[in-house]
């Protein structure tokens, strides 16, 4: 049996002698580690969950009018295009749609009309996105959980979020438009409910109402002026080539359209999540700062109480470095025990908060998520050790004669 | 080698600078102690005997003059080397025993050995030393706070001896003990001296000083 280093033994016994004090100090580290690890896990789980949802439509290219008219634009519709046969560029024209089709080869291409409008059902009012597409695309792209696709202008299918929010069932009536709307109000009947698609770039149908083309152009006009064109690529490996081909065909002279895939959306979401996470981590960091102060305090107390003992140790031949080590060990023991308990609690508390905040623990045991626990532990233990450095340095630099004289 | 004195002080001065004027705690002390001597250092409080003790014990270095321990000038040593010298060449016995409260009696004796050799004692030397001062293994498993003053001082003697020091340095070794225990401890020190150990003892008790072969009186920082 090998006994541990005698200096380490002294540190261990000092921690044990002042157990309550040490536990209270470690509690700060526990809380800090749990806070940091949990926030990290929430962020990782959100990112993983969004990535997964978006990957369902990773093979979709979204072609939308380039309203900015080039890099330096202000995003105003109709701004500075020219030369093209379609001078307006806040929509995609039929001709452009045909061009996209040609450029996209064998991919499934469909157009989408969309408008945001007020809706009213029962006593509730709200807003929703009104979409329309051709009948073929509707059956190809959208899946119903119940009911049937709309066949007349007075029929619509509706997304699951709206269903849940307004308590709509198949057969419910929904009024589109405001009373003082120039287009007036139109009441339609829900014939089908869409399957949940989650977050996606091509069409946000969960919160949308899908109408027939005829209804849409009848109400909003603009026939043949599409809000966007979606290209469903057969082979995901060709997505970049097809995007390029579309870009080359349509943006020959001016930037008429923008071609995007879901990675762009993912970038935006990731960077937003990153900002929020950094902010939350900074707040969690404050709890670690408080923990650091309490460790510092406990270590200073330990040094002050043991001045005489330090004097004895020094006088019988303990080196400065060994005294330093003894107190660093003491801080490290508190830090590592605190971080260890924090890690176990992070697993439990993290699981609960991830379930609460993200809504699923599907990704909880993914590497990106669990990696936050050892990261939190290392940060917690390091902060503890760093807090112990000054007290340890003080202890090691005590004058042995002075220290021996202490009561 | 035999000609080198264990301790040689040459015109040692220790000056503490204070706002109210420098204090000359040691004012030109020269002193030689040969191997195997038993020297008592006596003097009233404030005479400078503690300062002298700290010089011999390598806890402090002189402001002027030289202190040689086994021929080595301590004024030239780094803190690290000075600490190693304390560990290897000097055995301390204090008035207040000064055992390490976190360690058992056995571990207290073992501690300097571990510091020196970087390993725990596997030769039985520690317990043998404890036995020689009358502490059996059952008693040796106790913490200092569970021992009587006399027992603690015996443990301290064993600790002082564990690294085979050239000098046994005793600072009022019987100051906190009753007269019977004091006699036992002094007999023990006298025994160690008879075995050839150099013993230096600070005391203000004339009865204790009688155990020594030589008595040095200190007054106002000088040898009287």
Contacts between the chains, C-beta under 8 A, distances in Angstrom:
chain1	res1	chain2	res2	distance
A	3	B	120	5.6
A	6	B	107	7.7
A	6	B	110	8.0
A	6	B	111	6.4
A	6	B	114	4.8
A	6	B	115	7.5
A	6	B	120	7.8
A	10	B	100	7.5
A	10	B	102	5.6
A	10	B	103	7.4
A	13	B	102	4.3
A	13	B	103	7.8
A	14	B	102	6.3
A	17	B	102	6.8
A	309	B	100	6.3
A	309	B	101	6.6
A	309	B	102	7.6
A	312	B	98	4.6
A	312	B	99	7.7
A	312	B	100	6.1
A	313	B	100	6.7
A	314	B	83	7.1
A	315	B	57	7.2
A	315	B	59	6.0
A	315	B	86	6.5
A	315	B	92	5.9
A	315	B	98	7.7
A	316	B	86	6.8
A	316	B	87	6.8
A	316	B	92	6.0
A	316	B	111	7.4
A	316	B	112	5.5
A	316	B	115	8.0
A	316	B	159	7.2
A	317	B	83	5.7
A	317	B	84	6.8
A	317	B	86	4.6
A	317	B	87	2.3
A	317	B	88	7.1
A	317	B	112	5.8
A	317	B	115	5.6
A	317	B	116	7.4
A	317	B	163	7.9
A	318	B	83	7.1
A	318	B	87	7.7
A	318	B	115	6.2
A	319	B	80	6.2
A	319	B	83	5.1
A	319	B	84	7.6
A	320	B	79	6.3
A	320	B	80	7.4
A	320	B	83	7.3
A	322	B	115	7.4
A	400	B	59	5.2
A	401	B	54	5.6
A	401	B	59	5.2
A	401	B	60	6.0
A	404	B	59	7.9
A	404	B	94	7.8
A	404	B	98	7.4
